Amino acid sequence: MKKFNFKVLLALATVLLISMLVAGCGGNSAKEQPASQSEGEKLKVGFVYIGPVDDGGWTTAHEQARQYLEKELPYVDASDYVENVPENPNDAERVITQLVEQGNKIIFTTSFGYMDPTIKVAQKYPDVKFLHCSGVKTAENVGTYFGRMYQARYLSGLVAGKATKTNIIGYVAAYPIPEVIRGINAFTLGVRKVNPEAKVKVVWINTWVDAAQAKDAAVALLDAGADVIAQHHDAPGPQQAAEAAGKFGVGYNSDMSKIAPKAVLTSPVWNWGPYYVETVKAIKEGTWDSTPKYGSFTYWGGLKEGVVGLAPFGPMVSEETKQLVEQEKQRIISGEWDVFTGPIKDQKGEIKVPDGQKLSDQELIEMMWFVEGVEGTIPQN
Amino acid sequence: MNQEILVAILATAVTAGTPILYAALGEILAERAGVLNLGVEGMMLAGAVSGFIFATKTSSPWTGLLIAMLAGGLLAAIHAFLTVTLKANQVVSGLALTMFGTGLSGYIGKSYVGMPLPVPFHKVSVPVLSDIPFIGPVLFNHDPMVYLSYILVPVLWFFIFRTRSGLHLRAVGENPAAADSMGINVFLTRYIYVIIGGMLAGMGGAYLSLHYVPSWMENITAGRGWIAVALVIFATWNPVNALWGSYFFGGIDALGFRLQTMNVTISPHFLKMLPYLFTVVVLVLVTKRNMLNRIGSPRALGLPYDREER
C-alpha cells in the first residue's frame, strides 16, 4: 500500500489542479487583465459579486451597472470584478484585500454577507472607499446602499391584482427576513388597492437558489387556487410552473419573460447604473460621505432615482392597467405618497399605521409583520 | 386533507424523488462493488449541464439524456481510475470529484443559464393504468424518465440479488480477495459498476434540467447528490428500498409547501433535517441488526483492493 502514496498524491493533486483551473477560468475572467500603464491615471473601481455575472438576476444587474459606469464615466477603470465570492470571512476578506492591492480606490461589495469583511478591510485602508450593498454597518470610509424594491413590488401588485380571477395570488418567498416581508407587504397593498377581495398566499422555501423546490412551492400554490404566482427568489422556477399551468406570474430581479413568455405579466427589476455613476462622481469630487441618512443605509434610492423599476409588460396586460401603474408610479416619484402610508392594517385587522402617517425608513428596514390580506405566517425562531 | 391534495402531494413526491432515486441507484451499484463515491453531486451536475446543452442543440431530450449518461460515466471513470487503479483514498477522491463537477458544470453552462429548453420531457399518461383511481394520477401521469425508473428498480434488484453477475458484484464488495481467487476480475468489476453508477447519477441530474425545472442554472442539484448518498445507507443498499426512500425524502418538502398553503407551519429547518436524521436512525438500527445477521454495508466498502496484500 505504502509505495502507492506518491502516485496517489500526484493524481489527486492533478485532479484538484484541473478543477481549480476550471473554477478559476469561470470565476475571475476579468481579473487577469492588469490595467496597462497608459491607463494609470484612471480611477480604479472594483466589484465583488456573490454569483456569476450571467446568473440572470442579482449579479447580472450589478454587472450591467458596472458596464454602464465604465461607459458613462470615461475616467473610470472598472475592469476588476470577482465572481462567485463566498460570504465566509476568509474568502471575502482575501478578495477585497486583493482588489485594494490591485489599486482600486472604490470597491463595491454586492451582497449582505460581505458586511463584516468589508468593515474589517476598510479599517486597514482608510484612503479607499467601500460601498456595501444592503448592509447595516457603516464607517468613515464605508457606505451602505440599497434600493426601495418595495416600490416596484407595489406596482407589480397592481398588475397582479388586476389579473387574478380566483382572487388568490401565490407568493414564493425565500427567507423570512425584513427585506422579503417588506416586499410581500408592498405587493399585497398593490394587489388590494385594485382588488380588495384578493388574498396573497405565502410559501417559504428557505433557499435563494433551488429552482426545483421553488417550482414545487409554486405548484402547491397553484393547486391551492392561486392564478398568479409572484416570487422573491432568484430562479425563474415559479414562473415556469405558472406557464405550465396556463396561469400568470410576476418575476423578480430581471425580466423573466424570456423563460415564461405566456405567464410573466412583468418583473420588478434592479437598475444600479445611475447610482454607481452618481456615487463614483461624488467620491471623486469629494462630496461623498457615509452618514446613514435612510435608516441604516447611506443611500436608499427607489423609483425616483431609477434604482428599481418594472420590466416591460407582457402582451396580456391591458392599457388600463398600464395607465394605472404609470399614475401610481408618478405619485410615488413626486413624493406626495409612498407605499407604506396609512391607514394600513395588520393581519389581525388592527390599525398598524394610522391614517396619514408613514412608516419611517428604520421601521421599514426592521419590518417583521404582515399587512392585512397576506395569508401565511412569519416563522418565529 | 381531502384526496385531491393527497394525490397532488404523492405525485410531487414521485417527481421530486426521481432525481434522487437515479443517483441513489447508481451509488448502490458502486458501493455494492466496494467503492464509495462521494462525487454524486458533481456527476449529477455534469449530467444536468451536458444533458441540457445537447438537448437544446438537438431539440431532443433523449439525446440530452444519453450525453448526460456519458458525462456522468466519464467523471465516474476518473474516480475509478484514482481509487481502483491508483488505490487513492475514496473519500478524498469523491470529494474532489464533487468540487470538480460543480466548477466544470458552472463553467461550461455559463451561456445557457436561464434559457428555456425547446423540448423538455413531457408528461405522458399511461393508457388504462392512469385511469385507476388514486394510483393512476399518483404513479402513471408522469414523464418517460419516471417510467424508466419504475422498470430500472426491479431489474436492478433482480440483477443484484438473483443473478450470477449480481453475485459476483456483491462478492467483490464483500470480500474482493475471495472473489479474486474465484476468478472474478475485481478491478474490471469495480470499474464497470463505478462507471454505470456515474451514468445513473448523470441521469438523475438530467432529470432536473430536462424535465423537473426544466432549465440550467449553476448548482441546480442544490444538495440532492448528498441526499442520495445518505439514501443509499437508508435503503440498506437495496434498490427497492431506495425507491420508497427517495419518494419519502422527495415528498417531505412537497408536504411542507402544501401545509403552508393551508396555514399549517412546520419549521422548514426541521423538514430539511429529516432525510439525514432518518439516515442516522437507520444506520443505528442496521448496525445493531448487523451483529445478529449481516444485511447492509458491503464489508469491503471504502477499501482499495491490492492483490499483493492478500
Interface residues (C-beta under 8 A of the other chain):
Chain A: M1 F4 K7 V8 A11 L12 V15 L16 I18 S19 M20 V22 A23 C25 G26 G51 P52 D54 D55 G56 N84 G170 K201 V202 V203 W204 I205 N206 T207 V209 D210 A211 A212 Q213 K215 D216 A217 V219 A220 L221 D223 A224 A235 P236 G237 Q240 K258 I259 A260 E375 G376 T377 P379
Chain B: I5 A8 T12 A16 P19 I78 F81 L82 L86 K87 A88 N89 V92 S93 A96 L97 M99 F100 G103 L104 G106 Y107 K110 S111 V113 G114 M115 P116 L208 Y212 V213 P214 S215 M217 E218 N219 I220 A222 D253 A254 F257 R258 Q260 T261 M262 N263 T265 S267 P268 H269 K272 P304 D306 E309
